[in-house]
Amino acid sequence: MELPKVGSLGEYIRQQRQQAKISLRQLAAQAGVSNPYLSQVERGLRKPSAEILNQIAKGLHISAQALYVQAGLIEDRQPDSDVLTAIRADVTLTGRQRQVLIDIYESFRRENRADTAQPTQPAEHLGDDPVLPHDGVTPQTREG
């Protein structure tokens, strides 16, 4: 799934900054760049390096991959689940709220992948429930 396109990398950064309610000055300080430089990035006059994009992403509390895709540095090749697409597209959430939801969701997915990678136990070790024969009839329900 593709991230929502805003028009340019600078517009996307500005939109994310405004949604996160972070001033240009605050984001510039967090990203380790000057105010004029970040302003030029937002206006499309400068193209930041991957390292600067990473710092901006940290300051905005969004994934660096989202900025890399917007900047055209990488393709959004890995298909997102509908859940991730919905979270990223929800403009009523702040960037930080979206990132927290994504982190929680991904942690559950990693946990479930780890669980499925472990060998399964035979049914007789899973509990006290009787194992039913293939016909589904227990000895107590058989007549005869």
Rosetta constraint file for C-alpha pairs under 8 A:
AtomPair CA 1 CA 76 HARMONIC 7.51 0.50
AtomPair CA 1 CA 78 HARMONIC 7.76 0.50
AtomPair CA 1 CA 79 HARMONIC 5.05 0.50
AtomPair CA 1 CA 80 HARMONIC 5.29 0.50
AtomPair CA 1 CA 81 HARMONIC 7.53 0.50
AtomPair CA 1 CA 82 HARMONIC 7.99 0.50
AtomPair CA 1 CA 85 HARMONIC 6.79 0.50
AtomPair CA 2 CA 76 HARMONIC 6.35 0.50
AtomPair CA 2 CA 79 HARMONIC 7.91 0.50
AtomPair CA 2 CA 85 HARMONIC 7.87 0.50
AtomPair CA 3 CA 66 HARMONIC 7.24 0.50
AtomPair CA 3 CA 69 HARMONIC 8.00 0.50
AtomPair CA 3 CA 76 HARMONIC 7.80 0.50
AtomPair CA 3 CA 85 HARMONIC 7.23 0.50
AtomPair CA 3 CA 88 HARMONIC 7.27 0.50
AtomPair CA 3 CA 89 HARMONIC 7.61 0.50
AtomPair CA 4 CA 88 HARMONIC 7.89 0.50
AtomPair CA 4 CA 89 HARMONIC 6.53 0.50
AtomPair CA 5 CA 12 HARMONIC 7.87 0.50
AtomPair CA 5 CA 70 HARMONIC 7.40 0.50
AtomPair CA 6 CA 11 HARMONIC 6.47 0.50
AtomPair CA 6 CA 12 HARMONIC 5.68 0.50
AtomPair CA 7 CA 11 HARMONIC 6.59 0.50
AtomPair CA 7 CA 12 HARMONIC 7.39 0.50
AtomPair CA 8 CA 12 HARMONIC 6.21 0.50
AtomPair CA 8 CA 44 HARMONIC 7.26 0.50
AtomPair CA 8 CA 70 HARMONIC 7.06 0.50
AtomPair CA 8 CA 71 HARMONIC 7.78 0.50
AtomPair CA 9 CA 13 HARMONIC 6.19 0.50
AtomPair CA 9 CA 41 HARMONIC 7.94 0.50
AtomPair CA 9 CA 42 HARMONIC 7.32 0.50
AtomPair CA 9 CA 44 HARMONIC 7.24 0.50
AtomPair CA 9 CA 67 HARMONIC 7.28 0.50
AtomPair CA 9 CA 70 HARMONIC 5.35 0.50
AtomPair CA 9 CA 71 HARMONIC 5.52 0.50
AtomPair CA 10 CA 14 HARMONIC 6.14 0.50
AtomPair CA 10 CA 41 HARMONIC 5.37 0.50
AtomPair CA 10 CA 42 HARMONIC 3.60 0.50
AtomPair CA 10 CA 43 HARMONIC 5.66 0.50
AtomPair CA 10 CA 44 HARMONIC 5.28 0.50
AtomPair CA 11 CA 15 HARMONIC 6.03 0.50
AtomPair CA 11 CA 42 HARMONIC 5.82 0.50
AtomPair CA 11 CA 43 HARMONIC 7.12 0.50
AtomPair CA 11 CA 44 HARMONIC 7.77 0.50
AtomPair CA 12 CA 16 HARMONIC 6.15 0.50
AtomPair CA 12 CA 42 HARMONIC 7.98 0.50
AtomPair CA 12 CA 70 HARMONIC 7.60 0.50
AtomPair CA 13 CA 17 HARMONIC 6.03 0.50
AtomPair CA 13 CA 42 HARMONIC 6.39 0.50
AtomPair CA 13 CA 67 HARMONIC 7.93 0.50
AtomPair CA 14 CA 18 HARMONIC 6.07 0.50
AtomPair CA 14 CA 42 HARMONIC 5.87 0.50
AtomPair CA 15 CA 19 HARMONIC 6.13 0.50
AtomPair CA 16 CA 20 HARMONIC 6.11 0.50
AtomPair CA 16 CA 60 HARMONIC 6.81 0.50
AtomPair CA 16 CA 94 HARMONIC 7.82 0.50
AtomPair CA 16 CA 95 HARMONIC 6.23 0.50
AtomPair CA 17 CA 21 HARMONIC 6.14 0.50
AtomPair CA 17 CA 22 HARMONIC 5.42 0.50
AtomPair CA 17 CA 23 HARMONIC 7.15 0.50
AtomPair CA 17 CA 24 HARMONIC 7.62 0.50
AtomPair CA 17 CA 27 HARMONIC 7.60 0.50
AtomPair CA 17 CA 60 HARMONIC 6.24 0.50
AtomPair CA 17 CA 95 HARMONIC 7.92 0.50
AtomPair CA 18 CA 22 HARMONIC 6.14 0.50
AtomPair CA 18 CA 23 HARMONIC 7.47 0.50
AtomPair CA 19 CA 91 HARMONIC 7.82 0.50
AtomPair CA 19 CA 93 HARMONIC 7.68 0.50
AtomPair CA 19 CA 94 HARMONIC 5.28 0.50
AtomPair CA 19 CA 95 HARMONIC 6.52 0.50
AtomPair CA 20 CA 60 HARMONIC 6.76 0.50
AtomPair CA 20 CA 94 HARMONIC 5.00 0.50
AtomPair CA 20 CA 95 HARMONIC 5.41 0.50
AtomPair CA 20 CA 96 HARMONIC 6.76 0.50
AtomPair CA 22 CA 26 HARMONIC 6.15 0.50
AtomPair CA 22 CA 27 HARMONIC 6.41 0.50
AtomPair CA 22 CA 60 HARMONIC 7.95 0.50
AtomPair CA 23 CA 27 HARMONIC 6.27 0.50
AtomPair CA 24 CA 28 HARMONIC 6.02 0.50
AtomPair CA 24 CA 35 HARMONIC 6.68 0.50
AtomPair CA 24 CA 38 HARMONIC 7.31 0.50
AtomPair CA 24 CA 39 HARMONIC 7.31 0.50
AtomPair CA 25 CA 29 HARMONIC 6.23 0.50
AtomPair CA 25 CA 35 HARMONIC 5.72 0.50
AtomPair CA 26 CA 30 HARMONIC 6.23 0.50
AtomPair CA 27 CA 31 HARMONIC 5.97 0.50
AtomPair CA 27 CA 56 HARMONIC 7.02 0.50
AtomPair CA 27 CA 59 HARMONIC 5.87 0.50
AtomPair CA 27 CA 60 HARMONIC 7.36 0.50
AtomPair CA 28 CA 32 HARMONIC 5.92 0.50
AtomPair CA 28 CA 33 HARMONIC 5.09 0.50
AtomPair CA 28 CA 34 HARMONIC 5.75 0.50
AtomPair CA 28 CA 35 HARMONIC 5.52 0.50
AtomPair CA 28 CA 38 HARMONIC 6.14 0.50
AtomPair CA 28 CA 56 HARMONIC 7.87 0.50
AtomPair CA 29 CA 33 HARMONIC 6.30 0.50
AtomPair CA 29 CA 34 HARMONIC 7.22 0.50
AtomPair CA 29 CA 35 HARMONIC 7.92 0.50
AtomPair CA 30 CA 55 HARMONIC 7.29 0.50
AtomPair CA 30 CA 56 HARMONIC 7.40 0.50
AtomPair CA 30 CA 58 HARMONIC 7.96 0.50
AtomPair CA 30 CA 59 HARMONIC 5.44 0.50
AtomPair CA 31 CA 52 HARMONIC 6.82 0.50
AtomPair CA 31 CA 55 HARMONIC 4.61 0.50
AtomPair CA 31 CA 56 HARMONIC 5.03 0.50
AtomPair CA 31 CA 58 HARMONIC 7.53 0.50
AtomPair CA 31 CA 59 HARMONIC 6.09 0.50
AtomPair CA 32 CA 55 HARMONIC 7.41 0.50
AtomPair CA 33 CA 37 HARMONIC 6.58 0.50
AtomPair CA 33 CA 38 HARMONIC 6.74 0.50
AtomPair CA 33 CA 52 HARMONIC 7.98 0.50
AtomPair CA 34 CA 38 HARMONIC 6.36 0.50
AtomPair CA 35 CA 39 HARMONIC 6.07 0.50
AtomPair CA 36 CA 40 HARMONIC 6.13 0.50
AtomPair CA 37 CA 41 HARMONIC 6.28 0.50
AtomPair CA 37 CA 46 HARMONIC 7.54 0.50
AtomPair CA 38 CA 42 HARMONIC 6.21 0.50
AtomPair CA 39 CA 43 HARMONIC 6.23 0.50
AtomPair CA 40 CA 44 HARMONIC 6.14 0.50
AtomPair CA 40 CA 45 HARMONIC 5.00 0.50
AtomPair CA 40 CA 46 HARMONIC 5.58 0.50
AtomPair CA 41 CA 45 HARMONIC 5.76 0.50
AtomPair CA 41 CA 46 HARMONIC 4.75 0.50
AtomPair CA 41 CA 47 HARMONIC 6.18 0.50
AtomPair CA 41 CA 48 HARMONIC 6.87 0.50
AtomPair CA 48 CA 52 HARMONIC 5.84 0.50
AtomPair CA 48 CA 53 HARMONIC 6.30 0.50
AtomPair CA 49 CA 53 HARMONIC 6.21 0.50
AtomPair CA 50 CA 54 HARMONIC 6.11 0.50
AtomPair CA 50 CA 68 HARMONIC 7.19 0.50
AtomPair CA 50 CA 73 HARMONIC 7.96 0.50
AtomPair CA 51 CA 55 HARMONIC 6.44 0.50
AtomPair CA 52 CA 56 HARMONIC 6.14 0.50
AtomPair CA 53 CA 57 HARMONIC 6.03 0.50
AtomPair CA 53 CA 64 HARMONIC 6.73 0.50
AtomPair CA 53 CA 67 HARMONIC 6.47 0.50
AtomPair CA 53 CA 68 HARMONIC 7.24 0.50
AtomPair CA 54 CA 58 HARMONIC 6.30 0.50
AtomPair CA 54 CA 64 HARMONIC 5.22 0.50
AtomPair CA 54 CA 67 HARMONIC 7.90 0.50
AtomPair CA 55 CA 59 HARMONIC 6.25 0.50
AtomPair CA 56 CA 60 HARMONIC 6.15 0.50
AtomPair CA 57 CA 61 HARMONIC 5.83 0.50
AtomPair CA 57 CA 62 HARMONIC 5.18 0.50
AtomPair CA 57 CA 63 HARMONIC 5.93 0.50
AtomPair CA 57 CA 64 HARMONIC 5.12 0.50
AtomPair CA 57 CA 67 HARMONIC 6.97 0.50
AtomPair CA 58 CA 62 HARMONIC 6.42 0.50
AtomPair CA 58 CA 63 HARMONIC 7.51 0.50
AtomPair CA 58 CA 64 HARMONIC 7.45 0.50
AtomPair CA 60 CA 95 HARMONIC 6.34 0.50
AtomPair CA 60 CA 96 HARMONIC 6.94 0.50
AtomPair CA 61 CA 95 HARMONIC 5.91 0.50
AtomPair CA 61 CA 96 HARMONIC 4.91 0.50
AtomPair CA 61 CA 99 HARMONIC 6.20 0.50
AtomPair CA 62 CA 66 HARMONIC 7.35 0.50
AtomPair CA 62 CA 95 HARMONIC 5.87 0.50
AtomPair CA 62 CA 96 HARMONIC 6.63 0.50
AtomPair CA 62 CA 98 HARMONIC 7.49 0.50
AtomPair CA 62 CA 99 HARMONIC 5.44 0.50
AtomPair CA 63 CA 67 HARMONIC 7.17 0.50
AtomPair CA 63 CA 99 HARMONIC 7.11 0.50
AtomPair CA 64 CA 68 HARMONIC 6.18 0.50
AtomPair CA 65 CA 69 HARMONIC 6.05 0.50
AtomPair CA 65 CA 74 HARMONIC 7.93 0.50
AtomPair CA 66 CA 70 HARMONIC 6.29 0.50
AtomPair CA 67 CA 71 HARMONIC 6.00 0.50
AtomPair CA 68 CA 72 HARMONIC 6.12 0.50
AtomPair CA 68 CA 73 HARMONIC 5.12 0.50
AtomPair CA 68 CA 74 HARMONIC 5.79 0.50
AtomPair CA 69 CA 73 HARMONIC 5.99 0.50
AtomPair CA 69 CA 74 HARMONIC 5.20 0.50
AtomPair CA 69 CA 75 HARMONIC 5.76 0.50
AtomPair CA 69 CA 76 HARMONIC 6.08 0.50
AtomPair CA 80 CA 84 HARMONIC 5.89 0.50
AtomPair CA 80 CA 85 HARMONIC 6.32 0.50
AtomPair CA 81 CA 85 HARMONIC 6.40 0.50
AtomPair CA 82 CA 86 HARMONIC 6.04 0.50
AtomPair CA 83 CA 87 HARMONIC 6.20 0.50
AtomPair CA 84 CA 88 HARMONIC 6.08 0.50
AtomPair CA 84 CA 102 HARMONIC 6.61 0.50
AtomPair CA 85 CA 89 HARMONIC 6.04 0.50
AtomPair CA 86 CA 90 HARMONIC 6.08 0.50
AtomPair CA 87 CA 98 HARMONIC 5.95 0.50
AtomPair CA 87 CA 101 HARMONIC 7.42 0.50
AtomPair CA 87 CA 102 HARMONIC 7.28 0.50
AtomPair CA 88 CA 98 HARMONIC 6.43 0.50
AtomPair CA 93 CA 97 HARMONIC 5.85 0.50
AtomPair CA 93 CA 98 HARMONIC 6.16 0.50
AtomPair CA 94 CA 98 HARMONIC 6.24 0.50
AtomPair CA 95 CA 99 HARMONIC 6.18 0.50
AtomPair CA 96 CA 100 HARMONIC 6.19 0.50
AtomPair CA 97 CA 101 HARMONIC 6.25 0.50
AtomPair CA 98 CA 102 HARMONIC 6.14 0.50
AtomPair CA 99 CA 103 HARMONIC 6.02 0.50
AtomPair CA 100 CA 104 HARMONIC 6.18 0.50
AtomPair CA 101 CA 105 HARMONIC 6.07 0.50
AtomPair CA 102 CA 106 HARMONIC 5.98 0.50
AtomPair CA 103 CA 107 HARMONIC 6.08 0.50
AtomPair CA 104 CA 108 HARMONIC 6.38 0.50
AtomPair CA 105 CA 109 HARMONIC 6.37 0.50
AtomPair CA 106 CA 110 HARMONIC 6.12 0.50
AtomPair CA 107 CA 111 HARMONIC 6.09 0.50
AtomPair CA 108 CA 112 HARMONIC 6.13 0.50
AtomPair CA 109 CA 113 HARMONIC 6.14 0.50
AtomPair CA 110 CA 114 HARMONIC 6.17 0.50
AtomPair CA 111 CA 115 HARMONIC 6.22 0.50
AtomPair CA 112 CA 116 HARMONIC 6.24 0.50
AtomPair CA 113 CA 117 HARMONIC 6.23 0.50
AtomPair CA 114 CA 118 HARMONIC 6.69 0.50
AtomPair CA 121 CA 125 HARMONIC 6.49 0.50
AtomPair CA 121 CA 126 HARMONIC 7.04 0.50
AtomPair CA 122 CA 126 HARMONIC 7.10 0.50
AtomPair CA 123 CA 127 HARMONIC 7.83 0.50
AtomPair CA 123 CA 131 HARMONIC 7.26 0.50
AtomPair CA 124 CA 128 HARMONIC 7.94 0.50
AtomPair CA 124 CA 130 HARMONIC 7.85 0.50
AtomPair CA 124 CA 131 HARMONIC 7.00 0.50
AtomPair CA 132 CA 136 HARMONIC 5.56 0.50
AtomPair CA 132 CA 137 HARMONIC 6.80 0.50
AtomPair CA 132 CA 138 HARMONIC 6.20 0.50
AtomPair CA 133 CA 137 HARMONIC 6.54 0.50
AtomPair CA 133 CA 138 HARMONIC 6.98 0.50
AtomPair CA 137 CA 141 HARMONIC 6.29 0.50
AtomPair CA 137 CA 142 HARMONIC 6.72 0.50
AtomPair CA 138 CA 142 HARMONIC 6.64 0.50
